Amino acid sequence: MLLDTASLYFRAYFGVPESVKAPDGTPVNAVRGLLDFIARLVQDHHPDDLVACMDFDWRPQWRVDLIPSYKAHRVAEEAPAGSAEPDEEEIPDTLSPQVPVIEEVLDALGIARIGAAGYEADDVIGTLTAQATGPVDIVTGDRDLFQLVDDRRGIRILYPLKGVGTLQVTDEALLREKYGVDGPGYADLALLRGDPSDGLPGVPGIGEKTAAKLLATYGDLAGIMAAADDPASKVTPAQRKRLLESRPYLAVAPKVVKVATDVPVPAVDHALPVEPADPERLEALADRWGLGGALQRLLLTLRR
């Protein structure tokens, strides 16, 4: 089981009241909510291995170089010209201080936590999925990862609909039913349609349904562009014009939209821990941050 950790702690932050606080009054709603999420996932799905995948770079420069608008609207404050400081993602003031606490608690528990410099959590998930020799459940609220769905290899997306107690089990049948594409086809659908939440412009005038029809007819993006170049094809004049005018975007969008599968990830033990890796540190963190019941519920679940 691979966790898109930031996706889950964002959901925990907005799903658990900010009145949940540490003894000193610091909000810990995201920390405790994430611990409860993990406990429920382990209890319901019994994974042998569990990895918390991290965003070491939520807006990699190599993606921005290809599409400058990539996640640009999420930048809280641009770094000054010539500065080596990376962009900072705009996140709620009371969430950002909780992220280091989450990382410390996961490490003390012994839950594998993996990121890679210059890459997003999606890329870590893509790489670990490519390396996997057995079935993989990916828990994420990010539809971009639907591109990894592969029934043959047992790769599913567990997409939270309400907390993590109600999950949409996303397999190829669901993708075909909802979007008319398979896993790899979802990446082409996304880049044609565009995604305002990621700053991807898409092809003007081509929405999700039109993109799905083009993919059903021509197979993939390369097939669509070959048809656009062929005057004898059945691509409508308006679609042809839009596709050809968008060629510069479509030439680079696949590299931006498709998750990397060759990220240099560290070799760590992915096995779900039965006992904490550092009990003393975990106890100190529990006392400092008032993690109480949420941590105890997770520990009990891990020991079963």
Phi, psi and omega in degrees: 000126179249127181258128168279087196300315181297320178302320183284321180285335171298315179295321178296318181300316183276346181263341181249133183302144179290352176288350174283109189228160173286168179304331180272005177094359179285130177300136176228028183296323179291320180297306183292324178296319179295319178300318177294323176300312183296318179301317181292320179297317179294317181297318185277330190242348174049053179291147173281326182233148180216128179232127172271107183271134190244150171275102173277339174211104186284343180221074186302138183299327182293331175283320179296323179300327181278317178227096186303334180282357184302115179054020185298325183288348180269354183286125182289316182204120181295139176293147178300152179305133179085354181282148177271356182290132178286163175299147176256134179284138180282106178231158184304141184305325183271358175269315186305322178292344181277341184296313177298328178294316177304315182296316179297318182293317178299318180295318180293326176291331184092016175279124183303133181231116189231132171220176179215134181302131178083009182223155176272166177301325178305320182289324176296316179298316179300320181290314180295325177294318179296327182278342187295144178256357179222186181300150180225132169254126179252123181257113184203151171261013182255113183293342179306328184282358174301337180297343182272351182301132183206101182300322183300322181264358180075033180263116181237156171252127172261105188258114184294129174258324177211109187058222170237010176281331177243107184242138171277113178280107187262110175239187184295325180297318180293319179298317179295322181292316186273326188236349180076017181224168172264191183302299179301328179293337181295325178297316178295320177301314184296319183284330176289315182290326187084165181209100181303329182292339177250004180072027179263118187290331185070188177261120181307133177084356178247104179268192186297315183293318179294318178300317180296320179294318178298318180292323178295326182279318190247000170093304182203183183299319179299319179294322179295316181291326176295321178292322178296328179280347185260109182300339183274352182287169183268011174298132182293155179304320180294316179295318180301313181300314182294318180295315182291322177293334181267009184305317179302318177294314183291340178288330184252339186302321181302321181292328180284316187280323182283134181290147177288147179236012183229034182287139177285089181265145180291150177275105179231164179286120182270354187299139177296124183288147174265324178234155181299145177290327183221082185302320181294316178296320181296320179296319179296318179294319180298318179290315184297321187252003177061049185278339169034240188302320183299316181291319180296321178298319180292316180299318179296320180294319180295329183279347183288000000 
